[in-house]
Amino acid sequence: MKRGRTENGLRWIADAYGTSFTLTLSEGLSPYELLRGIGAEEHHLVPLSRSAAYELLLRSEDDHISDLDFLDWEDEAAVTRLTRAGFLPAPPDVIVRAGSVAGWAYALEEFSSYTGNHLAALSERGRAFCVHRNAKGFSSVDYAVHGETVTSFEPGLPHLTNGIPAEEALGFVPGDDEVADVAFLQFLERDLDICLPWEETEAELPAAAFA
């Protein structure tokens, strides 16, 4: 069955990445420019599916690489490429996968919020957003424009805002009965008219590993 816009907007991310997630959006950048903007070297980028990235993040350094379902461990070229890029032998602390949609580059992280530390740099050509939910269920949003951080806030908790209030900076006011980060993802769907296909984010995307 074909997925509708409701599923393929942005709000599905909060369910698909139930434990913890980070979505970063950078206006006017390519996926490779986004990854370079957070310190990745282009020759160390490796195409990874979400499931492959998940396997790499959860493995132990003592686990044999033959346990990785996505990798033919006898393929020396593939193993060497992953090793040189920092995905092996030790599991990386962070894997950032990036793609593009409607004039924006996006990045997804499974457990970390690495891109949030580089948001000002990622806003060099316009706007950049970072939406993060941690493993305890707390969420935060950062917003930058043309190299300057405008605001950082927790949706639904305006007293924790650092910078311009979200209502003033973005026109965002969460409803009382809405889950905080879901409400902001829905706001971005409408405001930016972004429709991010779930299938695309599950497939292989350029990925960078960080210790």
N, C-alpha and C positions, 0 to 999 in steps of 0.2 A: 504494500500500500504506500502511496506517495505521501511523504510527510508534508504537513501544512506549515504556513508561516508561523503559527503559534509555537510549534515545536522547533522550527528552524530559525527563530529569532536569536535571542541570547539567553532568555530565562531558563532554558533547559540545562544550562551549564551548572546551575546550583544543585540540580538533581543528579546529573550524570557524574559530577565530581563531588559526591556527597560528603566526604571526610574533610577535604580541604582543597582549595583551588585558588588560582590567580589568573585573571583575564586582563591583559594589557592591550590597549588600542592606541596606535600611533598614526596620526593623520599624515598622508603624503609619503610615507616610507614604504619600501619594499620589505618583504620578510628578511632578506639578507641584510639590508640596512638596519633594521631593528636589532638583529642579532649582533651585528658589528657594534651598534650603539651601546650594548651592554657588555662589551669586552670580548666577544667571540672572534676568533680568527676564521676567516672564510674557508681556508683549506682544511679546517678541523670540523666543519659542519657535516653532519651525517643525516641522511633521511631516515626517520624513525616513525613508526606508527605509535599510537598511544599505548597499546598493549606492550610493545617492545620497550618503550621508555619506562613503563611501570615495572616490568621485569628487572630492568637494570637498576632501578632505584631501590628495589626491595631485596636484591640478592645480597648475600654475604661475600666478603672477599675470599672466604675459604671455599665457597661453592665452585664447583668446576663449571667452566663455560659451556660444557655439553648440556647442562641443565636449562640453558636458555632456549626456549621453544622457537624463537624467531631466527636463531643463528645456526648456520651449519658450522660447527666448531672446527671442522677439518678444512674449511675455506680460509686458508692462511691470509689471503689478501683482505678479506672482510674482518678477520680478527685483528690484523695489524692496523687497519684503518680505525677501528673502534678504540684500540689501545692508544694510538697516537693522538686521538681526539679526546682522550680522558674518560671514556666510558668504561674501560677495562684497564687493569684487572680489578682495582678497587672500585666499589660502587660510587658514583658521583653523588655529591650532596644535592645538586640541583641539575635538572634537565629542563631546558626551555625549548619548546617547539613553536615555530612561527609560520604563519600563512598570510594571505591577503584577501580582502573582501571590500568591494565598493570604495576604493580610494584610501583604504586603511590597511595597515599591517596589524596583525593581531598576534599575541603570544599567549600560550597556555602553559601553566605549571601545575603539577599534580599536588604537591605538598608545600612548596616554598613560595616566597614572594620576592625573588631576586630582581625582577624587572622593576619593581617599585622603587628600588634604590637609584634607578637611572632615569626616572620619569622626566625630569627637566630636560635632559639631553635628548630623550625620545620625542620631545615636543618642539624640536627645532623648526619644523615646517608647518606647525599649526597646533592642534590640540592633542593631548595624550591623557588617557584615563587608565587607572589601575584599580581593579576591584578584587579584593582578597577576602577569603573566609578561612580562618584558621581551624585547627582540629577541635578546638573547644566551641566552635560555632560563632565566634565573634567575627564581625565583618568590618572592613574599612574601605574607603574610597579616596584615591588621590587624583588630583586634576592639575595639569600644567598646560601652559600656553606659551609658545615661542621661547622656550628655554627658561621659563619662570614658573615655579610652583605657585598655584593660585590658592588651593585649599586642600586640606586633608580632614576627613570627617568619618564618623561612624553613622551610617544611615539610621535615622530614628532617634539618635542621641545628639541633638544639636549642641549640648553643653560641652561635648568633647571635640568640637571643631577647632582646627588650627589653621587660621587664615580666614578668608571671606566665607560667610555662611553659605551653605549649599543652595538655599533658596535664592540668594542674591547672585551667586556666581553662575548657577546653572538653571535656576527655576525649578529645582527638584524639591518636592515636598512629599514624603512618604505618607501613605494612608495608615490609620491606626491598626487596621486588620491585615496588613501586608508584612511578609517576611522581609527584613531590611534589605539584604543584598539582592533578593529577587525583585523587589520593587525598583531598585536602581538599574538592574539589568533590563527590566521592562521599560524604564524611562529612556535608557540609551537606545533600545530598539526603535522607539517612536521618534526620539529627538534626532538621531543620526540616520534613521531609516536603514539600519543594518540587519541583514538576515544571514546568519552564519550557519551553513549546513552542518549538521551533526556528523554526517558521513565523511565529510571532508576532514574534520578534526580528528576522526578515528584513523584515517589513512596516513600514509607516510608524509611527513612534513620536515623541512630542514630543522635540525636540532643541534643544540650546543650543550656541552656538559661543563659544569663548574664545581670545583672542590670547595 
